[in-house]
């Protein structure tokens, strides 16, 4: 009997080693809620499955995953599971490399995918699973695409676009782009790839030397040609071949090179469907911009080393332009976006221009708008162009564009013959254009309409517009947002993710590409991010709930799937973590002073006493949603809030003004004043805690990182009587020192809207500090530089403030990595609250166990 049982176990282990090993593992110990345990991070709660993709025949799902307990610094592994949920197993590295690629370009018939691996190009047969390498070069090839008859591909190599025949291997260079300061590109195909061939040796070949010899040698050659037919035929063929070669070289030499100037580089390159033109996205660096430098003190060399950083808001920024090159002649023309500014002249003072001066130039190529000796002339507006999207019939191209100040975006149709553009749809926002899916763009199957997303009615919705003219048609509407829009494989309908029905849930919907009825396809509460199988019959869903980390599920692609039809594939957290009673925090609503409804997640102790302390958590990123029914990216803080509950704290985190998920007005509620409504939302939340939950108004603290750190500083400096203690983690202290892409949207430019920057920057309000302040910052932070906290420290010293401290983390960037750094930081936060928000008899050592 014992041997039979052993045999059964061995068979079970072979069929599903993950399940078998879990069943035989020792019973997990009960989770100990301490800061050191919490800050183990993914080693405790597990690693989220990512890069989910179906096999081309819809029979299997591949994904990247790592089980809790595997080496923290190790790579994610590739797993595979059958479409019915059986056969889950981890692939070896060799097996993983031979599977369908996670990205690439599929042929029109979906039988083949072309992709790159380690800088070389491969073909994957989606029917047989065969993988074939077609380049092996020292150069890096990238961005391969099927073109024309699908028997050719194009790809980028060494700043130029090439095409290759998949049948004969002929390699043809399509562009001659030359970079300033670099060697000019060759006009023929480089050696080392298919079609390159060995270099031609002068005088070689069966037809004899092409070089003129001595008189006797030439006489002998003449006799040979006249005497032997085979020699004559070879000579004639050689001469004909040489004539053709010279003709080809002459034609190639006629191709005009496209010379890039200093600071320019060629980005994405796209061959037109007719093969006659190449669209090149040209990136231009901002001339004269100065980048920050981040000193790194903890290095292998033992010397301090500099990490190159970013530029600061308002400095000259780079831009992208588009050029059209003729494959035959190399002639080029720049795409004309058609947007012009009036001649440089003072503009009226507005919210967007507080100085009443002409806006500063933002990129190279924008002059003062005045010809020599002539009157002021209109100027090109700084417009960033995206790569074009071609219709399936190859007849038309559209592209999206945005102004450098991000107050306007356009959908443009491109005329390849002239380089001119025609505006099909435009979006303007006096604050800034944004929202989920704001860069979505694609063609409908009729090749006459394109779809895009916009907040034109206040929420991110789906629209179409015709290239033949007319107003955009809105396909979805309501108090919800759509995102991740794509067409089905057969292009009969849209799939998209939507918050319809609840701001706090995300589900997959389908809808005809003409609009109309929306069909909800996922049913599990929480967040459902679904990948549809190629045959459209099944869904691979990454789903999480408020107290359940993200896992992979398989479900039928239909409305109303039952619980029995949905299969959970992964189980990521440790048994130790699952032994604790993690709550799904209830969502509460709070009335703000301006009548708006603010939503929050409440963590309330089981035996809370009236007059107890409270902590308000401020999420980072600004434009992010943290009040919802799914697993938070702030999962360490989620666990920390359970510890605070056990210690008697009521905890609240809210989606303040500027957060994601609630439409355009909420998103732009911080325009020209960060630390305005987003801060008063928190102050109103404290009043709610005092009135509705009996919190002691004198014992409220707050903490947060990045944008949350910024709000913490603004709260401690400008509302010092509301918050007794605050922990500002990696905070922005002066917005004039942050990056351009984020800050200029909200506060315009520091040189033209100084008032907005002074109102919004904590360093200018530091004199108001009363309560206890902790500042924590990674010293190699390349996002919010450590300099921000250093400058604030100097200001606090000059103000003779004493109730603050700064903790620097020498080996940490913006997002901490080391569990020891996380633990040290949160022990300091906990000590701050215990010391300042509780009566002396209530305090306990940081991170201690519950008695």
NORCOR-V787831 format. One line per field, one symbol per residue. ss: DSSP state (H for helix, E for strand, L for the rest). psi: psi as a letter, one per 40 degrees, with the letter a starting at -180 (. if undefined). A space follows every 10 residues. Layout:
ss: ???
psi: ???
This chain:
ss: LHHHHHHHHH HHHHHLHHHH HHHHLLLLLL LLLLHHHHLL LHHHHLLLLE EEEELLLLLE EEEEELLLLL LLLLLLEEEE EELLLLLLEE LLHHHHHLLL LLLLEELLLL LEEEEEELLE EEEEELLLLL EEELLLLLLL EEEEEEELLL LEEEEEELLE EEEEELLLLL EEELLLEEEL LLLLLLLLLL LLLLLLLLLL LLLLLLLLLL LLLLHHHHHH HHHHHHHLHH HHHHHHHHHH HHHHHHHHHH HHHLLLLEEE LLLEEEEEEE ELLLLLEEEE EEEELLLLLL EEEEEELLLL LLLLEEEEEE ELLLLLLLEE EEEEEELLLL LEEELELLLE ELLLLLLLLE LLELLLLLLL LLLLLLLLLE LLLLLELLEE LLEEELLLEE LLLLLLEEEE EEELLLLEEE EEEELLLLLE EEEEEEEELL LLLLLLLLLL EEELLLLLEE EEEELLLLLL EEEEEELLLL LLEELLLLLL LEEEEEELLL LLEEEEEELL LLLLLEEEEE EELLLLLEEE LLLLLLEEEE EELLLLLEEE EEEEELLEEE EEEEEELLLL LLHHHLEELL LLLLHHHHLL LLLLLEEEEE ELLLLLEEEE EEELLLLLLL LLLEEEEELL LLLLLLLLLL LLLLHHHHHH HHHHHHLLLE EEEELLLLLL LLLHHHHLLL LLLLLLHHHH HHHHHHHHHH HHHLLLLLLE EEEEELHHHH HHHHHHHHLL LLLLEEEEEL LLLLHHHLLH HHHHHHHLLL LLLHHHHHHH LHHHHHHHLL LEEEEEEELL LLLLLLHHHH HHHHHHHHLL LLLEEEEEEL LLLLLLLLHH HHHHHHHHHH HHHHHHLLLH HHLLLLLLLL L
psi: dddddddddd dddddgdddd dddeiihiih hhgiddddee bdedeihhhi fhiiideedi hiiiihihei hdeiiiihii iideeifhih iidddddeih ieiahiidee dihhiihfei hihhhedeeh hhheigidih iifiiiibee eiiiihhfei hiihhedeeh hhheighhhh eiiiiieiii ieihediiih hheiideiie ihaidddddd dddddddhdd dddddddddd dddddddddd dddehhihhi iheiihbhhh hideeeihhh hhhhihheih iihhhhdgid deihihhhai iiheihiiih ihihhhddee iiiihheehi iiihihiihi degeefiiii ieiiehaeeh iheiihiiih ihhhiiiihi ideediiiii iiidefeiii hihhhddeei ihhdiihihd cihaiheeeh hiiieeeeii iiiifdeeih ihiiiieeii iihhdiiigi iiifhiiide feiiiiiieh dhdeihihii iieeaahhhh eiehiahhhi hhideeeihh hhiiidfhih ihihiigiif hiddehhhdi gdiidddeei ghihhihiih hideeihhii hhhhidfiih eiiihhhhia ecgihehifi hiefdddddd ddddddeeih hhhigiheii eeiddddeee heghecdddd dddddddddd ddefiheefh iiiiibdddd dddddddefe edhdiihhhf ihdheeeaid ddddddeaid eefdddddde hddeedeehd ahhhhhhhef hechiddddd ddddddddef idfiihhihd eiadhidhdd dddddddddd dddddeeiid eeiiiheiih .
